[in-house]
């Protein structure tokens, strides 16, 4: 495992990313571990039990992935990922109750309109 300090990472991130293709790179800040760079094409790492789910959960929590993207990355169906997130106390529906109600009304209006037969011209 290669080690770089924050200054080295800042000055040459490409070098750290290239090194991460070979093995994880530990980023140090004032002689303390700060982060771990792992190349995501490492099939061995992503095949480890729970790694995909943990990565998807973290990215969803930080709002870097949508619900669908997180479910796909985790290898779970959307309903299963929703249950997984709920067990961890992660809100799946974000926003106020008013916004959620407005969204539900919009979906219902769309469903009603889309179920109407299209007039023939």
C-alpha positions as CSV (number, residue, x, y, z in Angstrom):
1,X,0.0,0.0,0.0
2,X,1.4,3.4,-1.0
3,X,1.1,6.4,1.3
4,X,0.9,10.1,0.3
5,X,0.4,13.2,2.3
6,X,-2.3,15.8,1.6
7,X,0.2,18.1,0.0
8,X,1.4,15.4,-2.4
9,X,-2.2,14.6,-3.3
10,X,-3.0,18.3,-3.9
11,X,0.1,18.8,-6.1
12,X,-0.3,15.7,-8.2
13,X,-3.6,13.9,-7.8
14,X,-3.0,11.9,-11.1
15,X,-0.1,10.1,-9.6
16,X,-2.1,9.0,-6.6
17,X,-4.9,7.8,-8.8
18,X,-2.5,5.9,-11.0
19,X,-1.1,4.3,-7.8
20,X,-4.6,3.4,-6.6
21,X,-5.0,1.2,-9.8
22,X,-2.3,-1.1,-8.3
23,X,-3.3,-1.0,-4.7
24,X,-5.1,1.3,-2.2
25,X,-3.4,4.6,-1.4
26,X,-3.5,5.9,2.2
27,X,-3.7,9.7,2.4
28,X,-2.0,11.1,5.5
29,X,-2.6,14.5,7.2
30,X,-0.1,15.4,9.9
31,X,0.9,11.8,10.4
32,X,-2.7,10.6,10.8
33,X,-4.7,8.6,8.3
34,X,-7.2,10.9,6.6
35,X,-8.5,8.9,3.6
36,X,-8.1,5.8,1.5
37,X,-8.1,6.0,-2.2
38,X,-9.4,2.8,-3.9
39,X,-9.7,2.4,-7.6
40,X,-13.3,1.4,-8.4
41,X,-12.3,-0.9,-11.3
42,X,-10.9,-3.3,-8.7
43,X,-13.3,-6.2,-9.2
44,X,-11.9,-8.0,-6.2
45,X,-12.7,-5.1,-3.8
46,X,-16.2,-4.6,-5.2
47,X,-16.9,-8.3,-5.0
48,X,-16.2,-8.3,-1.2
49,X,-19.4,-8.9,0.7
50,X,-21.1,-5.6,1.6
51,X,-18.7,-3.2,-0.2
52,X,-21.1,-2.3,-3.0
53,X,-24.0,-1.8,-0.6
54,X,-21.9,0.3,1.8
55,X,-20.5,2.4,-1.1
56,X,-24.0,2.9,-2.6
57,X,-25.4,3.8,0.9
58,X,-22.7,6.4,1.6
59,X,-23.1,8.0,-1.8
60,X,-26.9,8.1,-1.5
61,X,-26.7,9.6,2.0
62,X,-24.4,12.3,0.7
63,X,-26.9,12.9,-2.2
64,X,-24.2,12.0,-4.8
65,X,-26.4,9.2,-6.2
66,X,-30.2,9.1,-6.8
67,X,-32.3,6.3,-5.3
68,X,-32.3,4.4,-8.5
69,X,-28.5,4.7,-9.0
70,X,-27.8,3.7,-5.5
71,X,-30.0,0.6,-5.7
72,X,-28.3,-0.4,-9.0
73,X,-24.8,0.1,-7.6
74,X,-25.8,-1.9,-4.4
75,X,-27.2,-4.8,-6.5
76,X,-30.6,-4.4,-4.7
77,X,-34.0,-3.8,-6.1
78,X,-35.3,-0.3,-5.4
79,X,-37.7,-1.5,-2.8
80,X,-35.0,-3.5,-1.0
81,X,-32.7,-0.5,-1.1
82,X,-35.4,1.7,0.4
83,X,-35.8,-0.9,3.3
84,X,-32.0,-1.0,3.7
85,X,-31.8,2.8,3.9
86,X,-34.8,3.0,6.3
87,X,-33.1,0.5,8.7
88,X,-30.1,2.8,8.8
89,X,-32.3,5.9,9.4
90,X,-31.6,7.4,6.0
91,X,-34.4,9.5,4.6
92,X,-35.5,8.2,1.2
93,X,-38.0,11.0,0.6
94,X,-36.3,14.4,1.0
95,X,-38.0,17.7,1.4
96,X,-40.9,19.0,3.4
97,X,-44.2,17.2,3.9
98,X,-45.8,20.0,1.7
99,X,-43.3,19.3,-1.1
100,X,-43.9,15.6,-0.8
101,X,-47.7,16.1,-1.0
102,X,-47.3,18.3,-4.0
103,X,-45.2,15.6,-5.7
104,X,-47.8,13.0,-4.9
105,X,-50.5,15.2,-6.4
106,X,-48.5,15.8,-9.5
107,X,-47.9,12.0,-10.0
108,X,-51.6,11.3,-9.4
109,X,-52.6,14.0,-12.0
110,X,-50.1,12.5,-14.5
111,X,-51.5,9.0,-13.9
112,X,-55.0,10.2,-14.5
113,X,-54.1,12.0,-17.7
114,X,-52.1,9.2,-19.0
115,X,-54.9,6.7,-18.5
116,X,-57.3,8.7,-20.7
117,X,-57.6,7.5,-24.3
118,X,-55.8,9.7,-26.8
119,X,-58.3,11.3,-29.2
120,X,-57.9,10.2,-32.9
121,X,-57.4,13.1,-35.3
